[in-house]
Every structure is written in C-alpha cells, then in structure tokens.
C-alpha cells in the first residue's frame, strides 16, 4: 500500500482517503459498484462519486454497510474508512448538552418539541447569532429579533425550531412569530402555564453535513409584566453570539450587566457592568467562542 494512502487512512478526511484508495486500487467506479453488488450491496455510481469528492457523506445504515464492503473491495484494513467517518462526524458536531437542562420548564419544552417531531439535537448548531431585544415603555419584553447562521451536523435538515420563553404573565396566544430572510413560518406550539412558544422556521432546502444556512426571524411579545433580564441558552458550543438590549426612552434602567450561568437558577459568573449608551439607549454583550450554557443581560429598575 502506498505510504501516502497509509497516512491518509490515519488522518483523513474520509473522502480524500477514499479517493486515494480507489486510485491505488485502479478500479473504475462502475467496477466497484459491480463488486459491491456481488456482496449484496446496492450503491449507485453517482453516490460513490459524491462520497469520494466530499459532496456527500455516508450516513444511513445501508450506506455504512457499503463502506464496510468498500474496505474489502479496496483491500483496506478493517474499519479503516468507518473510523474516519466516525471521527469526521465527531469533529463536525461541537460539544453539547441537552437543551432541556437550560430551561426551567424542561418537561413542557420537551412536550412542544415532541409535537413538532423535532430531534433531540436538532441536527444543526449555531455558527453566528446576532440578537436584538427591545424593552418597551411598560418595561416589558416587546420583541426580539434574531439573525442566525447554523451549520448542519446531520444530513437532510430543512428547518429550525425557535424557542420563545415569555416572562411572568406572558399570554402565549398574543406572541407572534415573523419569519424573515431565507425561511418561512411552519407549525407553532404554545404552552400557556410556562409562557413557552416553539415555532418552526422552514428552509426550502435540505442541508447536508457541513452546509450552512443564514436566516432571520422575530418574536413579538409585549404581553407580560416588567422584564428584568434576557437569557439565551446554548446546547452547542463553539459559535459566536451578540446580544443587544435596547430600552424605550420612557423606561430606562439604572444599571445593566452581562453574565453567564451554567444552569437556570445558578449563581451568575463572568459578571460585567455595562454602560447604557445615551443616544441609542442600548447595551450589548459579544462572545467569540460560546460554551454550552446560558448567556444574558440583566438590569435594575429605579
């Protein structure tokens, strides 16, 4: 076996190692397809081409069986290609924790997500999220606008589920979702006792592993009582997050600070005082490498 191929089978990535193995064996793709068929494995020449070019990655059970058979056809060590696939998937999916651990009303949230048939990990993680929260004249959470970029860590993802957690007294029937760029509204589920709203945003495209998608949306609320903080939960780490809290001229807080929490109700850490900008009446936080957990801004009313 060529020394270059030996090295690629150790380091990957999968598609480069597969392409090198095919070249070293000197087999055309239709011959590989035929030899797989002899082993009872049906794979199209197009799929084989996509795999070796990195345009798609084997993920389904039948595709994984084909990869195991490819190791035999190409005279490779056992698990040489399947190991690279596992390592690639692990690298593409950042560190994570269950989202239910980031909200007080975990059971209610799980119920809403189950009704929407949303998988536990969502299939995507955030690369960049810029969020603007507007606090109204009654000190209420009036709206929050998100511009978001996500990356798929599973094939076939065509939607995102946005979660709104209203403050005490929130009337979920009055909360409205407005879909912005590159998405459209789907199903919405509401849980009145906890103030939770879960809403689908449909992409009109199916993402493959590694694909990114940029979209925007707004939740309009204004139904609850005074708001003293805004918190965003992150089940996946590694992305960038910017949060701005803007205040009505007739309802300015006397102090603002940013913070992090490991869980709801936990003691705030990374506390930093924020200066309220007089012309714009806004404060913000910015994190380059978000860790799984909670980030937010809190403020005090006179």
N, C-alpha and C positions, 0 to 999 in steps of 0.2 A: 504494500500500500504506500502511496506517495507520502512523503513527510509533510507536505502542505495539507493534504487531506487529514492526516493524523492530527495535526494541530487544530484544524477546523472542527473536527469531531470533539475536541476537548473544549474549545472556546466558543464555537458557533459564530454567528447566529444560525438557526436551523436551516433557513432557505439557502444560505451560502454553502453550508456543509452538504446539503442535499445536492445542490448543483454540482459541486466538486466531485461528489461520489458518482453521480451519473456520468460525468465526463471521464472519470478514471476508469469506469467500467466499460465505456464505449458503447453504450446501448441507446438507441433511439427511443423516444417516449412511447411510440406505439408498440415497441418490443417489450418495454417494461410493463405496459398495460396488458399485453398478452400473457406475460409470465405471472402477473398478479391474478389474472382471470383463471389461470391453471390452478391457483391456490384458493379459488372460490371468492376472490376479492374483486369487486367491480368498481373501477375508478376510471373516469374519463381522461383522455389526453390533455384536455383543457385544464382540468384540476391539477394534474401533475405539473403542467407548465406554470400555473399560478403559484403552486407551492414552491417551486424552485426559484421563481422570480421574487417571492416575498409579497405578492399581491394578495394572497390569502394564506391562512394558516389552518392546518387540520385541527378540528376541534370536536366534531361529532364522533360517537363511538365507532361507527363504521370507518371513518377516516383514520382514527387511531389504530384500528386493526390493519388498515392499509399501510400505515407507517411501519408497523412491526413486520409486515410481509416485505416491505421495501428493504429492510435491513438484511433479509435473507437473499432477495434478488440481487442486491448490490454487493453482497458478500462483506457486510459490515459487522462489527462486533454487536452482540446482543444489547439492546437498549441504547445504542449509540445515538440514534435520532430521537427516540422518545424522551431521553433525558434532556436533550437540547430543547425540546418542546416544553417540557415542564419548567425548565429554568427560564425560558423566554416568558412564559405566562406569569411566573412569579415576579420577574423583573418589571413586567408591564403593569401589574396590579400593585399599587402602593400599599404601605402599611395601613391597616384598617381596624375599626372596632364597630360593633353593631350600633346602628343609628338609634335603636330603642334605648340604648344606655345614655343617650344625650338629651332625652326629654323626660319630663315628669310623667306625662300621660302615655307611657310606653304601650300599655295594652290597647288604648284607644287608637293610637297611631298604627299599631300592628293590624288592628281590625280594618282601618281605612285602606292600608296598603294591600291587604289580602283581597278586599273588594275590588281593587284596581288591578289585581293579579300582577303586582309589582314584585320582582325577585328581591331576595334579601339584600344583595349588594348593588342592585340597580343596574349593573353592567357597565356603568360609566363612573369616572371620578373627575373632580374639578381640576382644571388647569389654571383657570383665572376666573375670579368672581369679583365684580365691582357692584356694590350695593349702596343705594341711597334711600335713607329712611327720612320721612317727613313727619314732624310732630306739629299738630295743629294748634289753633288758638285756645282750645279747651284742654291743652296738654295731652291730647290723645294721639295714638299712633294713627295718622291719617292714611299713609300709604308707604309702600316700599317698592323700589324699582331695582331690578337685577339685570345686569349684563354678564353673561356667563359663557365660558368655553369649557367643554367637557371632552374627555378622551375615553374611548371605549376600551374596556379590558375583556369584553366578550363579543363575539360576532352576533350580528343581527339586531342590535339595539336601534330602535326607531322612535324612542320617546324618553321623556324625563318627567319625573313626578316632583313637583314643587310643593313644599310644606309651609303653611302659614299657621303660626301659633299665636292666637289673639290674647290680649291682656284680659284681666278680670272684668267680667261684664260684657265681653265680646258677643255680639249677635252674629253667629256664623252665616245666617241667611242673608245678612247685609254685606258680607265680604264678597268682593268681585275680583275676578282674575281677568287681566287684559294681556293677551299674547302679543308679543312684539315681532321683531325680525326673526326670520328663519324658523318659525314654529307656528302652530295653530292650537287652539284650545281643544282638549279632549274631555274625558269624563271628570267630574268633580265629586268628591265625597266630603261630608261635613259631620262633625261630632260636637253638638251644642254644649254639653256639660263641660268639656275641656277647652272649647274655643279652637279646635283643630280643623283645618281645611287642607285636604290633599287634592291636587289638581294635575291632570296630565297635560303635558305640552308635547304635541306630535311633530316629528321632524320631517316627514315626507321623504325620508331616505333611510336606508339601513346601514348602520355603521359596521365596519369590520374592526377587528382588534387593531388598536393604534390610531384609528381615524379620530379626528377632532370635529367638533360642531360648535358653532357660535350662535347664540340666540338670546333673546331678551323677553322679559315679562314683568308685569306689575300686579301686586295685590293692593286693592283699595279697601280700606277698612273704615276707620273713623267711628266705630260702633261702641268702643269700650270706654272705660274711665281713664284717669290720668296714667300716663306711662312713665316709668322711672328708669327703664333700661331697655336696650335691644341686644339680643344674644343670637348668634349664629352657631349651629352645631356642625361639626365636620367629622364624618365617619372615616374619610380617607385623608391621608396626609400628603404633603408634597406640593400642593398648589399655592397660588398667590391669592390673597384676599384683601380688598379695600372696602371699608365701611365708612360712610359719611352719614352723620345725623344732623339734619337741618331743622331749625326751630322757627315758628311764627314770631313776628315782631312783638305780638302781644303776649307771648308766653315764653320768656327767656329763662333758662335755668341759672342758678347761682354758682354751679360748679359742675364740671364734667371730667370723666376719667375713662380710660380704656383698661381692659382687664382680660385675663384668661381664667378658665375653670376646667378642671378635669371631668366634672360631672355636675348635673343640676344640684344646687344647694351647697356645693363645695366652696371652701374659702377662696376668694379671688386671689390670683397671683399675677405677676407682671403688671401691677397697677401703675398707671402713668397718668398724671394730671394733664388735661387738655385745655388749651386756651380757646375760648369761644371767639371766633373772628367776627368783629362788629359789623363790617359791611355785609358779610354773607350769612351771619348767624348760624355757623356750622362748625362742627368738629369732625375729625376723622382718625381712623387707625389704618395702618398698612402692614401686612405681614408677607414676607417673601416665601417662606417655607413653612406652611401651616402644618401643625401636628394634629392628629385626631384628638378632638375635644371641643371646647367652647371658647369663642372669642366674642367680645361685646364692648359696648359703651354704656355707662350709666351716668345719671345726672341727678342733681338735687334741685327741688323747687323751693322757693322762698316760703 
